[in-house]
């Protein structure tokens, strides 16, 4: 019993001291208890830079011209590939920027003629028949024959080697176009694939002329991208030849640019 009383007294005394201490800590002017330190938030994870699907191998250190002073180097390299006949088909001024802008726009609905790296084909678009019976004339194919013939005779390996050597210029032009985190080589491969999948309508292709310019009578063809319409306008035979060359170029670029 005495032992029990002593324990009770100790508990009472401890309770009194606790109450006094609590009131003292809450008294005006008393220093507040130290704040509980919250754990520091974890550092935000670093956002990785987007990776290229088709990275172009880095070339040995070579002094390249500035982008806006690169026309002479391009002209020299292209003349070595296709001679003066090739140069005659090109708008060689600001050539790299024009190539990049046009490639980027081929899967879209319209191209900007002032940015076309190629000179327009001679003559005008031809149609056979009139009104609802109009069809695309097979004579149009002859207008594009010089372009297709020269493209076929360009050595694909040498063309891609020139592109890879000068790739930093193309990449800079692509970033300047509004893609600071993009890779032009990835865009180029995507556009080649887009052109390879272009429709191959049965000829003759029917046309409409609601105003000044002809349109495809088939709504699906008329809704095609600018690049797909080019592949249709040049004619089925020319389109097959161009697609063959595009497959060669794609295979060589992806061989030279191993996927990560």
PAMARNU-948837 format. One record per residue (C-alpha): residue in one letter; x, y, z. Coordinates in nm, 4 decimals. Example, Ala and Ser with C-alpha at 12.3 -4.5 7.8 and 13.67 -1.06 7.14 Angstrom:
+-----+----------+----------+----------+
: res :       px :       py :       pz :
+-----+----------+----------+----------+
:   A :   1.2300 :  -0.4500 :   0.7800 :
:   S :   1.3670 :  -0.1060 :   0.7140 :
+-----+----------+----------+----------+
This chain:
+-----+----------+----------+----------+
: res :       px :       py :       pz :
+-----+----------+----------+----------+
:   X :   0.0000 :   0.0000 :   0.0000 :
:   X :   0.2776 :   0.2474 :   0.0917 :
:   X :   0.4527 :   0.1585 :  -0.2356 :
:   X :   0.1324 :   0.2401 :  -0.4274 :
:   X :   0.0930 :   0.5753 :  -0.2536 :
:   X :   0.4525 :   0.6718 :  -0.3370 :
:   X :   0.3957 :   0.5966 :  -0.7085 :
:   X :   0.0780 :   0.8029 :  -0.7087 :
:   X :   0.2615 :   1.0968 :  -0.5477 :
:   X :   0.5354 :   1.0739 :  -0.8089 :
:   X :   0.2772 :   1.0780 :  -1.0871 :
:   X :   0.1057 :   1.3839 :  -0.9382 :
:   X :   0.4372 :   1.5708 :  -0.9009 :
:   X :   0.5316 :   1.4849 :  -1.2609 :
:   X :   0.1921 :   1.6109 :  -1.3800 :
:   X :   0.2345 :   1.9409 :  -1.1927 :
:   X :   0.5779 :   1.9983 :  -1.3421 :
:   X :   0.4435 :   1.9190 :  -1.6889 :
:   X :   0.1593 :   2.1708 :  -1.6482 :
:   X :   0.4002 :   2.4405 :  -1.5216 :
:   X :   0.6356 :   2.3767 :  -1.8142 :
:   X :   0.3485 :   2.3895 :  -2.0682 :
:   X :   0.2174 :   2.7210 :  -1.9304 :
:   X :   0.5659 :   2.8698 :  -1.9203 :
:   X :   0.6250 :   2.7840 :  -2.2875 :
:   X :   0.2933 :   2.9527 :  -2.3744 :
:   X :   0.3562 :   3.2630 :  -2.1616 :
:   X :   0.3784 :   3.6010 :  -2.3462 :
:   X :   0.7345 :   3.6891 :  -2.4405 :
:   X :   0.8537 :   3.3356 :  -2.4021 :
:   X :   1.0533 :   3.2067 :  -2.6954 :
:   X :   0.8430 :   2.9784 :  -2.9161 :
:   X :   0.9392 :   2.6182 :  -2.9367 :
:   X :   1.1729 :   2.5425 :  -3.2249 :
:   X :   0.9794 :   2.4675 :  -3.5451 :
:   X :   0.9747 :   2.1190 :  -3.6725 :
:   X :   1.1958 :   2.1082 :  -3.9771 :
:   X :   1.0085 :   1.9635 :  -4.2766 :
:   X :   1.2160 :   1.7362 :  -4.4908 :
:   X :   1.3559 :   1.9132 :  -4.7981 :
:   X :   1.1616 :   1.8311 :  -5.1157 :
:   X :   1.3447 :   1.6024 :  -5.3534 :
:   X :   1.5297 :   1.7761 :  -5.6333 :
:   X :   1.3309 :   1.7713 :  -5.9579 :
:   X :   1.4409 :   1.5009 :  -6.1949 :
:   X :   1.6434 :   1.6302 :  -6.4854 :
:   X :   1.4435 :   1.6253 :  -6.8106 :
:   X :   1.6482 :   1.4305 :  -7.0628 :
:   X :   1.7220 :   1.5934 :  -7.3960 :
:   X :   1.5154 :   1.4384 :  -7.6781 :
:   X :   1.7172 :   1.1794 :  -7.8635 :
:   X :   1.7409 :   1.1465 :  -8.2393 :
:   X :   1.5905 :   0.8320 :  -8.3887 :
:   X :   1.8375 :   0.8481 :  -8.6767 :
:   X :   2.1494 :   1.0214 :  -8.5411 :
:   X :   2.4015 :   1.1339 :  -8.7989 :
:   X :   2.7526 :   1.0208 :  -8.7053 :
:   X :   2.9817 :   1.3016 :  -8.5997 :
:   X :   3.2361 :   1.3746 :  -8.8670 :
:   X :   3.6057 :   1.4406 :  -8.8081 :
:   X :   3.6681 :   1.8030 :  -8.7266 :
:   X :   3.6288 :   1.9953 :  -9.0493 :
:   X :   3.5865 :   2.3653 :  -9.0981 :
:   X :   3.2438 :   2.4254 :  -9.2514 :
:   X :   3.1309 :   2.7579 :  -9.3929 :
:   X :   2.8731 :   2.9608 :  -9.2045 :
:   X :   2.5174 :   2.8607 :  -9.2941 :
:   X :   2.4419 :   3.1835 :  -9.4784 :
:   X :   2.7707 :   3.1609 :  -9.6671 :
:   X :   2.7422 :   2.7941 :  -9.7654 :
:   X :   2.6016 :   2.8259 : -10.1194 :
:   X :   2.9423 :   2.8037 : -10.2865 :
:   X :   3.0328 :   2.4830 : -10.1016 :
:   X :   2.6938 :   2.3298 : -10.1865 :
:   X :   2.7193 :   2.4346 : -10.5486 :
:   X :   3.0642 :   2.2789 : -10.5785 :
:   X :   2.9497 :   1.9533 : -10.4180 :
:   X :   2.6312 :   1.9307 : -10.6244 :
:   X :   2.8109 :   2.0064 : -10.9496 :
:   X :   3.0495 :   1.7213 : -10.8737 :
:   X :   2.7460 :   1.4944 : -10.8354 :
:   X :   2.5269 :   1.5992 : -11.1260 :
:   X :   2.7236 :   1.8452 : -11.3368 :
:   X :   2.5934 :   2.1727 : -11.4719 :
:   X :   2.2707 :   2.0026 : -11.5799 :
:   X :   2.1835 :   1.9584 : -11.2119 :
:   X :   2.2789 :   2.3143 : -11.1209 :
:   X :   2.0523 :   2.4425 : -11.3985 :
:   X :   1.7521 :   2.2907 : -11.2176 :
:   X :   1.8318 :   2.4447 : -10.8789 :
:   X :   1.7595 :   2.7681 : -10.6996 :
:   X :   2.1017 :   2.7612 : -10.5395 :
:   X :   2.0773 :   3.0804 : -10.3333 :
:   X :   2.0259 :   3.0033 :  -9.9631 :
:   X :   2.0030 :   2.6437 : -10.0780 :
:   X :   2.0291 :   2.4698 :  -9.7394 :
:   X :   1.7521 :   2.6809 :  -9.5871 :
:   X :   1.5288 :   2.6200 :  -9.8899 :
:   X :   1.5849 :   2.2445 :  -9.8760 :
:   X :   1.5069 :   2.2297 :  -9.5049 :
:   X :   1.1928 :   2.4449 :  -9.5318 :
:   X :   1.0621 :   2.2514 :  -9.8325 :
:   X :   1.1279 :   1.9106 :  -9.6798 :
:   X :   0.9482 :   2.0202 :  -9.3647 :
:   X :   0.6465 :   2.1421 :  -9.5660 :
:   X :   0.6065 :   1.8478 :  -9.8053 :
:   X :   0.3699 :   1.6583 :  -9.5700 :
:   X :   0.1612 :   1.9737 :  -9.5236 :
:   X :  -0.1083 :   2.1110 :  -9.7545 :
:   X :   0.0964 :   2.3856 :  -9.9216 :
:   X :   0.4520 :   2.4730 : -10.0210 :
:   X :   0.6014 :   2.8206 : -10.0381 :
:   X :   0.7192 :   2.8686 : -10.4005 :
:   X :   0.9824 :   3.1241 : -10.2944 :
:   X :   1.1457 :   2.8557 : -10.0780 :
:   X :   1.1540 :   2.5874 : -10.3470 :
:   X :   1.5136 :   2.4669 : -10.4007 :
:   X :   1.4163 :   2.3518 : -10.7531 :
:   X :   1.3266 :   2.5706 : -11.0479 :
:   X :   0.9687 :   2.5200 : -11.1721 :
:   X :   0.9188 :   2.2670 : -11.4478 :
:   X :   0.8959 :   2.4203 : -11.7940 :
:   X :   0.5545 :   2.4713 : -11.9476 :
:   X :   0.2216 :   2.4524 : -11.7705 :
:   X :  -0.0016 :   2.1846 : -11.6277 :
:   X :  -0.1936 :   2.0083 : -11.9070 :
:   X :  -0.5363 :   1.8482 : -11.9042 :
:   X :  -0.7214 :   1.6434 : -12.1636 :
:   X :  -1.0927 :   1.6996 : -12.2167 :
:   X :  -1.3061 :   1.9663 : -12.0593 :
:   X :  -1.5445 :   2.0231 : -11.7715 :
:   X :  -1.6541 :   1.6968 : -11.6083 :
:   X :  -1.4576 :   1.4885 : -11.8603 :
:   X :  -1.1201 :   1.6511 : -11.7870 :
:   X :  -0.8312 :   1.4226 : -11.6974 :
:   X :  -0.4645 :   1.4809 : -11.6237 :
:   X :  -0.2731 :   1.4642 : -11.9497 :
:   X :   0.0047 :   1.2044 : -11.9762 :
:   X :   0.2086 :   1.4775 : -12.1501 :
:   X :   0.2710 :   1.6327 : -11.8068 :
:   X :   0.5183 :   1.3556 : -11.7318 :
:   X :   0.7544 :   1.4926 : -11.9974 :
:   X :   0.7814 :   1.8222 : -11.8055 :
:   X :   0.9336 :   1.6387 : -11.5093 :
:   X :   1.1541 :   1.3983 : -11.7062 :
:   X :   1.4752 :   1.6106 : -11.6731 :
:   X :   1.4428 :   1.6144 : -11.2926 :
:   X :   1.3781 :   1.2416 : -11.2680 :
:   X :   1.6539 :   1.1490 : -11.5128 :
:   X :   1.9185 :   1.3534 : -11.3292 :
:   X :   1.8020 :   1.2204 : -10.9903 :
:   X :   1.8391 :   0.8638 : -11.1160 :
:   X :   2.1952 :   0.9229 : -11.2344 :
:   X :   2.3223 :   1.0846 : -10.9144 :
:   X :   2.5374 :   0.8424 : -10.7163 :
:   X :   2.3397 :   0.7797 : -10.3969 :
:   X :   2.6410 :   0.7041 : -10.1782 :
:   X :   2.8184 :   1.0246 : -10.2816 :
:   X :   2.4986 :   1.2271 : -10.2356 :
:   X :   2.4481 :   1.0983 :  -9.8824 :
:   X :   2.8193 :   1.1445 :  -9.8040 :
:   X :   2.7878 :   1.5126 :  -9.9034 :
:   X :   2.4753 :   1.5470 :  -9.6894 :
:   X :   2.6393 :   1.3849 :  -9.3870 :
:   X :   2.9522 :   1.6018 :  -9.4219 :
:   X :   2.7423 :   1.9189 :  -9.4331 :
:   X :   2.4760 :   1.7967 :  -9.1911 :
:   X :   2.5530 :   2.0582 :  -8.9192 :
:   X :   2.4353 :   2.3246 :  -9.1656 :
:   X :   2.1061 :   2.1440 :  -9.2269 :
:   X :   2.0605 :   2.0936 :  -8.8538 :
:   X :   2.1201 :   2.4620 :  -8.7825 :
:   X :   1.8717 :   2.5632 :  -9.0526 :
:   X :   1.6130 :   2.3249 :  -8.9034 :
:   X :   1.6585 :   2.4719 :  -8.5569 :
:   X :   1.6356 :   2.8233 :  -8.7003 :
:   X :   1.3083 :   2.7188 :  -8.8642 :
:   X :   1.1566 :   2.6767 :  -8.5184 :
:   X :   1.2654 :   2.3340 :  -8.3950 :
:   X :   1.5363 :   2.4015 :  -8.1333 :
:   X :   1.5100 :   2.0495 :  -7.9921 :
:   X :   1.4411 :   1.8695 :  -8.3187 :
:   X :   1.6645 :   1.6769 :  -8.5569 :
:   X :   1.6453 :   1.7422 :  -8.9289 :
:   X :   1.7579 :   1.3918 :  -9.0162 :
:   X :   1.4585 :   1.2469 :  -8.8297 :
:   X :   1.2286 :   1.4829 :  -9.0201 :
:   X :   1.3904 :   1.3905 :  -9.3510 :
:   X :   1.3359 :   1.0182 :  -9.2938 :
:   X :   0.9737 :   1.0802 :  -9.1899 :
:   X :   0.9113 :   1.2851 :  -9.5054 :
:   X :   1.0710 :   1.0208 :  -9.7286 :
:   X :   0.8388 :   0.7632 :  -9.5722 :
:   X :   0.5457 :   0.9980 :  -9.6322 :
:   X :   0.6325 :   1.0285 : -10.0012 :
:   X :   0.6860 :   0.6549 : -10.0378 :
:   X :   0.3306 :   0.6050 :  -9.9111 :
:   X :   0.1859 :   0.8560 : -10.1614 :
:   X :  -0.1330 :   0.7386 : -10.3377 :
:   X :  -0.0947 :   0.5692 : -10.6752 :
:   X :  -0.4270 :   0.6400 : -10.8473 :
:   X :  -0.5285 :   0.4606 : -11.1615 :
:   X :  -0.4658 :   0.6721 : -11.4683 :
:   X :  -0.6056 :   0.8822 : -11.6253 :
:   X :  -0.6679 :   1.0903 : -11.3125 :
:   X :  -0.9953 :   1.2806 : -11.3294 :
:   X :  -0.9921 :   1.6580 : -11.2723 :
:   X :  -1.2273 :   1.9411 : -11.1858 :
:   X :  -1.1809 :   2.3115 : -11.2577 :
:   X :  -1.4074 :   2.5069 : -11.0221 :
:   X :  -1.2153 :   2.8331 : -11.0757 :
:   X :  -0.8770 :   2.9023 : -11.2348 :
:   X :  -0.6762 :   2.5992 : -11.1261 :
:   X :  -0.7475 :   2.2321 : -11.1726 :
:   X :  -0.8250 :   2.0111 : -10.8755 :
:   X :  -0.8459 :   1.6361 : -10.8419 :
:   X :  -1.2038 :   1.5171 : -10.8803 :
:   X :  -1.1445 :   1.2544 : -10.6124 :
:   X :  -1.1911 :   1.4296 : -10.2759 :
:   X :  -0.9388 :   1.1972 : -10.1128 :
:   X :  -0.6681 :   1.2882 : -10.3656 :
:   X :  -0.7520 :   1.6582 : -10.3382 :
:   X :  -0.7024 :   1.6344 :  -9.9595 :
:   X :  -0.3536 :   1.4920 : -10.0091 :
:   X :  -0.0443 :   1.6750 :  -9.8884 :
:   X :   0.1647 :   1.8953 : -10.1158 :
:   X :   0.4259 :   1.6213 : -10.1456 :
:   X :   0.1701 :   1.3538 : -10.2313 :
:   X :   0.0165 :   1.5773 : -10.4995 :
:   X :   0.3595 :   1.6241 : -10.6576 :
:   X :   0.3995 :   1.2470 : -10.6766 :
:   X :   0.0608 :   1.2219 : -10.8502 :
:   X :   0.1201 :   1.5108 : -11.0926 :
:   X :   0.4513 :   1.3774 : -11.2229 :
:   X :   0.2738 :   1.0646 : -11.3453 :
:   X :   0.2787 :   0.7028 : -11.2358 :
:   X :   0.5944 :   0.6041 : -11.4254 :
:   X :   0.7963 :   0.8990 : -11.2954 :
:   X :   0.6607 :   0.8474 : -10.9436 :
:   X :   0.7785 :   0.4851 : -10.9485 :
:   X :   1.1284 :   0.5970 : -11.0514 :
:   X :   1.1374 :   0.8673 : -10.7831 :
:   X :   1.0220 :   0.6239 : -10.5149 :
:   X :   1.2959 :   0.3822 : -10.6164 :
:   X :   1.5554 :   0.6578 : -10.5700 :
:   X :   1.4019 :   0.7638 : -10.2375 :
:   X :   1.4296 :   0.4063 : -10.1093 :
:   X :   1.7975 :   0.4035 : -10.2063 :
:   X :   1.8578 :   0.7341 : -10.0282 :
:   X :   1.6685 :   0.6224 :  -9.7182 :
:   X :   1.8631 :   0.2972 :  -9.7001 :
:   X :   2.1967 :   0.4789 :  -9.7339 :
:   X :   2.1082 :   0.7484 :  -9.4787 :
:   X :   1.9896 :   0.4978 :  -9.2203 :
:   X :   2.2964 :   0.2828 :  -9.2854 :
:   X :   2.5151 :   0.5872 :  -9.2268 :
:   X :   2.3047 :   0.6938 :  -8.9276 :
:   X :   2.2622 :   0.3859 :  -8.7027 :
:   X :   1.9588 :   0.3973 :  -8.4778 :
:   X :   2.0093 :   0.4432 :  -8.1066 :
+-----+----------+----------+----------+
